[in-house]
Amino acid sequence: MEEKLEVMINPEKYDMLLHWFERLQNAVVAFSGGVDSTFVLATAHQVLGEKVLAITVKTPYIPDWEVDEAIAYCKKNGVRHQVLHAGILPEILNNPENRCYLCKKYVFSLLNAEARKNGFNVVLDGTNFDDSGVYRPGLAALRELEIRSPLLENGITKKEVREFSRKLGLPTADKPSYACLLTRLPYNYQVNKDELIRIEKAERYLASKGYGTSRVRNHGTIARIELQKERITEFMNSPFMREMIEYLHMLGYEYITVDLEGYRSGSFDTNFTQTKV
């Protein structure tokens, strides 16, 4: 095992996580390239080395840039990695309210099968302790498939993940939280691959202008942009506003709006406990 972090917010909890990994023979890590899964992968790789395999599942509702970042991280850090390509389940083509459960069941069934095929005993994901208190229908699928969540099992919060990641020098320490592109669509809305591509391009454009913590909620030909509340005025007065409007029109949006309530977790989940998407 490598030398422990010199300074950290909760060294006992970090030690507990390292010992948790030591009890494993090997592991597949479901690796999205996000804050949580990157920390899980980095820590697992620190303890288990070549006995860790990262697998990224690419679907039409996962942005290409996230997959590219996952590939680049593994290549740079010498982590075994593979990408599985999967389509859209027929059951979620209308973006049903239980889409997260259906998707997780499908994706992690693929991961379980791939893990067994390659001689791995367990599949890990990046669910953290904070996720247990919000609307996360996908957690039921993880339990059914016996997926292990080291952050959840060791009581590690999102804040702690970021702090540990910072100390480890991980590039994702301050990365904005992200979620699949289906969360940008209303429930019971026909999923269209072209619209998913349009959303991805719109959000990447905003990120390139410094608005990484934003969402483009898609309502047909209407783009509803959610931004951090304190940045709405700045955004409305930005010199690139005309360029942004023209770009979103070019993508196919007829109307471009800014949501005055600002960015908020799960703005389509009005009938549920909110989830961070």
N, C-alpha and C positions, 0 to 999 in steps of 0.2 A: 504494500500500500504506500502511496506517495505521502509526503509530509503534510500534516494537517494545515488548515488555514491558520495564519498567524493571529488574525483578529477577526472576530465575527460576533454577530448579535446573540447567538445562542449556540455555543460550541458543543454543549451536551446533546442538543438535538441533531446537530450535524454528525457527531460521533455515532449516535444511535442509527442514523441513516446508513453510514458506512458499514456498521456491523450488520445491519439488515441485509445489505448486498452480499456480505461475506458468507451468509448462510445459503446463498444460491449456488448451484453448480454452474449455471449458465443462464442467459436470458435474451429474449428478443425484446427490443424497445420499439413501441409504436412511435415513430419519430416524425412529427409535423414540421419541426424547425422552429416552433414557438418557444416561449419563455420556459414553460414547465417541462416539456419533453426534452428540451436541450439540456436543462439541468439534470434531469433523470439520466439521460444518456451519458453526459459527462461524468457523473458520479459513478454510474454503473461501469463505465469503461475504465475509470480510475481504479476500481476494485477488481474487476473481472478481466480486463484486457481483451484478448482475442476471443474470450468466451461470450462476448456480446455481439449481437447482430442488430443493427438498426434497420427497420423497414418503414418506408414511406409509401403510403397508399395514395395514388393520384387518381382523382375522379374529376368529372367536368365542373364540379362546384368547389374544387380546391384551386386557388390561383397558381398559375405557373411559377410566379416569382417565389412562392413559398417552397415549392419543390426544388427549385434551383438553389435556394439558400440552404436547404437541407443537404443537398448533394455536395455543395461547396464546403459546408461545415465538416462533413464526414471525411471528405477528401483531404482537407487541411489537417485534420486531427488524427488521421490514420485509423478511422473507425470502419469496420466492415459494414457495408450498406447495400441495400437493394431497393428498387422502386417497383411496386406492384401497380398495374393499371387496372382500373375497374370502371364500369359504366354506371349509369343511374338506374337504381332499382325501379321497376314498374310501379311498385307500391308507393314510391315517394314522388312520382311525376306530377302529382297535384299538390305537393308541399303540405301534407297533412300535419295536424297538430302533434302527432307522435312520430314525426319524421326522424327526430334525433334517435329515438329508440330503434327504429327500423334500420337506420343507417349504421349505427354502432353495431347492431347485431350482425349485419351483413359484412362490414369492414373487419370487425374483430374475429369473425368466423374465418375469413380469408387469412388473417394473421395467425390464428391458431393452427390452421392447416399448414401454412408455410413453415411455421416454427417446428411442428412435428416432423415435417418432411426433411428438415435440416438438422434434426436431432436436438432441438432445444426443448427444455422442460416447461418454460413459463414465458408468458407474454406480459410486459409491463406497459402501463400508460402513465400520462402526466397529470391525472386528476389530483388536485391539491385539497387541503383541508377546508378551505373556503367554499369549494364547490359542493360540499355536502349540505350546505344551508340554503341553496338556491334551487330554482326549477331546473333540474337536469334529468330529463327522462332517459337519457342515454346511460345513466349509471345503472339502471336496472339491467340493461343488456350486458354491461361489463360484469355484473355479479353473476348473471346466468351463465356466462362463458368462462367464469373463474379467472378473469383478468386481474392481475395484481396492480395495485396503485401505491407505490412506496411513499409518495408524499402524503397521501391521505392516511395511510396506515401509521405513519410516524408523526401525524399532527402538524405537518409543515404547511404554513400559510403562503399565500401569494407574495406578501411582503417579504417573508423570509426567503422564498425562492429567489426573488430579485436581489436581496442582500447577499445571499450565498453566491449567486451568479456573479455579482460584482467583484466579490473577493477572489473568485476563481478566474476572473478576467474573461468571462463568457460574453460573446458579442450580443447576446439577447437580454442582458441585464436590464436594459431600459427600453426594450422593444415594446411597442404598444400591443395590447391584447388583440387577438384577431379571432375570427370564427369563420366557418364555411359560408360561402356565398348564398346558400339557401336562406340564411337568416336575414338577407336583405329583401326577401320577398314576403308578401303577406301570406298567411296560411290559406290553404285551399286555393292556391293560385297555380295555374299551369306553368311548370318549369320549362323554360326554353333556353337551350344552350347559347344561342346568340345573345340573349339578355344577360346571362351569367358573364359572358365575355365583356359585354358592355359595362356591367357593374365593375368588374375587375379593372378595366382600363380607366374608368372614371375615378376610382379610388386611388389607383396608382398615380394618376395625374395630380390629385390633391396632395398625396404624400410627397410628390416631387416638389411641391410648392411649400412644404413645411407643415402640412396638415395631416400628419400620419394618424392621429387619433380622430378619425372621422368615419362616417358611414354614408354610403349612397343607397338609401332605401328606394327600391324600384317599384313604382306603381304604374306599370304599363309604359306610357310615353311621358310620365312624370318622374323626375328625379327629386327626391326629398333628401337634402343634404343635412346630416346631423354633425355638428361641431361642438367642441368644448364651449360652454356658455360664455366664458370670459374672452373668447376669441372671435365671437360672432361679429362684433362691430369692426374689429380689425379686418376680418375676412371680407365684409361688405365694402370696405374702403380700399381693398387691395388693388394694386395697379394691374394685376393680371386678370381682373374680373371679366373684362370683355373677352379676353383670350379663352378663359375657362368656359364662358357661356357658348362661345363659338365651337369649342372642342366638344362639349356635351351635346350640342345640337348635331354636330357631325356624327357622333356616336348613335344618334337616333332619338334623343330625348326632345320632345316638343316643348315641354315646360320644365324649367329649372327653379326649384324652390329651396329656401333655407328654413329649417325647422326652428322656430323661435324658442322651443323648449330645450334645444341643445341636444348633444349626444347623451344618450341614456341606454343602459343595458336593457336589451330585450324590449324595444319599443313596440314590437308586434305582439308581445306577450301580455296584453292587457288583462287577460282572464286568468293569468297564472302568477305565481311568485316569480319575480323577475330573475332573469338569468343573464350572465355577462356575455353578450354576443354583439 
